[in-house]
Amino acid sequence: MNTLERLWQEQKIAIVALAAAIIALSSCLIVVPETQQAVIVRLGEPQRVVNRFRPNADFGQTGAGLVWRIPFFEQVVWVDKRVMDVDLERQQVTSADQRRLEVDAYARFRVIDPVKMYATAGTADRVSEQLQPILNSVLRQELGKRTFASLLTAERGQAMANIRKGLDNEAREYGAQVIDVRIKRADLPDGAPLESAFTRMSTARQQEAATIRAGGLKNAQIIRAEAEANAAKTYAASFGKDPAFYDFYRAMQSYDTTFAQKGSSTAIVLSPDNEYLKQFRGK
């Protein structure tokens, strides 16, 4: 008989008692991670919450770690402490201008009251299931007040804020807080409505471009006329000081235009006493 067998024979009762104590002790302790909230439920009634969500709580100071419980009498309901998503299936919504829109949306929420969540929904997945039809209803109501064009402008942000507020009011009944709501896509249905909308948008943009172009041409004509008037005024003021030089300068410009044409085979025949050639004769 070796040492282990002798020890077992001599200390059998003590070893069994020690093992039972270790098993009982391990069943009394649970490890609560930082990412989870633990609701301790005693005989169906929530007793306390471990690692409850608290805004701006420092990591390591939230209450996570080893926690005692009474075996068989107390169960642990785990509630995710992180932000979760609610994805809405593609829905058809009618806008204020009676256009049908295909909308994809989602919301983000977290559980801030796990006891209330346990009493009303049971699990976070059930909360997500409950929020889906509510998000659908709030989305339809809000987008039904707005035109399709408004969803392409900054007004879309206000619509999202209103939807988030309405969904958050309902989510509080389940112990949840809605953090954000976003529309991933808002498209017109395929077919005639979409082609008609594209045609209207193209026509509107062409009209807008024509209006801008006409305004630009008008401004260009005004600027050109003012510039020419200022130039004529400047010329008149400068050449008026020496009319003889102005006459000479204009004659030189005319000669340059008439006689200095490169590659031209045109011949001009003038008599020496022609008035046009008076600047060649000198004084």
Number of C-alpha atoms within 10 A of each C-alpha: 6 6 8 9 11 11 12 13 10 11 12 13 10 11 13 12 12 12 11 12 12 12 11 13 14 12 14 16 15 14 11 17 16 19 13 18 27 25 23 23 19 17 11 11 14 19 12 13 19 21 19 22 22 10 7 7 9 8 9 9 9 16 17 19 14 12 13 13 17 14 14 10 11 18 18 16 18 19 24 19 21 13 12 17 15 20 16 17 12 14 15 17 20 18 21 14 12 12 18 20 20 16 21 17 19 17 22 17 21 22 26 20 19 31 25 17 22 22 14 14 19 16 17 22 14 14 23 21 13 16 24 17 12 16 25 19 14 17 24 18 15 16 22 18 13 18 15 22 11 14 18 11 9 9 12 18 14 11 20 19 14 16 24 22 17 18 25 21 13 17 23 16 15 27 21 23 21 24 16 17 24 17 15 9 12 19 13 20 15 9 8 10 13 16 13 11 13 13 12 12 12 12 12 12 12 12 12 12 12 12 11 12 12 12 11 12 11 12 12 12 11 12 12 12 12 12 12 12 12 12 12 12 11 12 12 13 11 12 14 12 10 10 12 10 12 16 12 13 13 11 17 14 10 13 14 11 10 10 12 10 10 6 6 8 7 7 7 7 5 10 8 11 10 8 9 13 14 13 13 11 8 6 5
